[in-house]
Amino acid sequence: PDTTCVKCGKHYVTSQRLFTVEMEHGLKEVTLDCPHCSLSVHVFYTNRGFELRAERLKFLFAKYQKNQSNKNYWLDARTAQAAYQKDFEQFNRKMVDKYRPLTKERYQKELVKL
């Protein structure tokens, strides 16, 4: 999908401008960087634990896709997805409070858009 820069107003392809910045203790910040004016916008924080959980979600949904008649697979995947989403949002709120207190309000508005 396309993104419009809030600073310069130019469009660019989101997937080509996502960057991961390694921080302390395995924490990673994902940013979206405008190729025209170089504005860097925080997208989310993650770590190895969430990356592993995301891989597990892919596995669970793939397992369901292979055997759609088994509704337990669907339930397992959706339950894991809901837990992941809740934990991910809580984690990101804490990280925003810790690393970017001035962007907390902006981040909460962006979170609603997701």
C-alpha positions in Angstrom: 0.0 0.0 0.0 0.9 3.6 -0.6 1.8 6.0 2.2 1.7 9.8 2.1 4.4 11.6 4.1 3.0 13.9 6.7 5.9 16.3 6.2 6.4 16.7 2.4 3.1 15.2 1.2 4.7 12.9 -1.4 3.7 9.3 -1.9 5.8 6.1 -1.6 5.4 2.4 -1.2 5.2 1.4 2.5 6.8 -2.0 2.2 9.9 -0.6 0.6 10.5 2.0 3.4 10.1 0.0 6.6 13.3 -0.2 8.6 14.3 -2.0 11.8 16.5 -0.3 14.3 18.2 -2.5 16.9 17.9 -1.1 20.4 18.9 -2.3 23.8 18.3 -5.8 25.2 17.0 -7.2 21.9 14.4 -4.5 21.5 13.7 -3.4 17.9 12.0 -0.3 16.6 10.3 -0.5 13.2 10.2 2.9 11.4 8.8 4.2 8.2 11.2 6.5 6.4 10.2 8.9 3.6 12.5 8.6 0.6 11.8 12.2 -0.4 12.4 14.2 2.8 13.9 11.5 5.1 11.2 11.9 7.8 11.4 8.8 10.1 8.1 7.8 11.7 7.8 5.3 14.5 5.6 2.3 13.6 6.0 -0.2 16.4 8.4 -2.0 18.7 9.1 -5.7 18.7 11.5 -8.3 20.1 12.4 -11.9 19.5 9.5 -13.1 21.6 7.0 -11.4 19.4 8.7 -12.5 16.3 8.5 -16.1 17.4 4.9 -15.7 18.3 4.2 -14.2 14.9 5.8 -17.3 13.3 3.7 -19.5 15.4 0.6 -17.6 14.2 1.6 -18.2 10.6 2.0 -21.9 11.4 -1.4 -22.2 13.0 -3.2 -20.4 10.2 -1.4 -22.5 7.6 -2.4 -25.6 9.6 -6.0 -24.5 9.4 -5.7 -23.7 5.6 -4.6 -27.3 5.0 -7.5 -28.8 6.9 -10.4 -26.3 7.0 -12.9 -28.9 8.1 -11.2 -29.0 11.5 -12.7 -26.0 13.3 -10.5 -26.6 16.3 -7.5 -25.4 14.1 -9.4 -22.2 13.4 -10.2 -21.7 17.0 -6.6 -22.3 18.0 -5.3 -19.8 15.5 -7.9 -17.1 16.4 -7.3 -17.5 20.1 -3.5 -17.2 19.7 -4.0 -14.2 17.4 -6.2 -12.4 19.9 -3.7 -13.1 22.7 -0.8 -11.9 20.5 -2.6 -8.7 19.6 -3.5 -7.8 23.2 0.1 -8.5 24.4 1.6 -6.7 21.4 -0.5 -3.6 22.0 0.3 -3.6 25.8 4.0 -4.0 25.1 4.0 -1.2 22.6 2.2 1.2 24.9 4.8 0.4 27.6 7.7 1.0 25.2 6.2 4.2 23.9 6.0 5.4 27.5 9.6 4.5 28.1 11.2 5.6 24.9 9.0 8.2 23.3 6.8 9.9 25.9 6.2 12.9 23.7 4.6 10.7 21.0 2.3 8.7 23.3 -0.8 10.6 22.2 0.1 10.3 18.5 0.8 6.6 18.8 -2.5 5.9 20.5 -4.3 7.6 17.6 -2.3 5.6 15.1 -3.1 2.4 17.0 -6.8 3.0 16.5 -6.2 3.1 12.8 -4.6 -0.4 12.7 
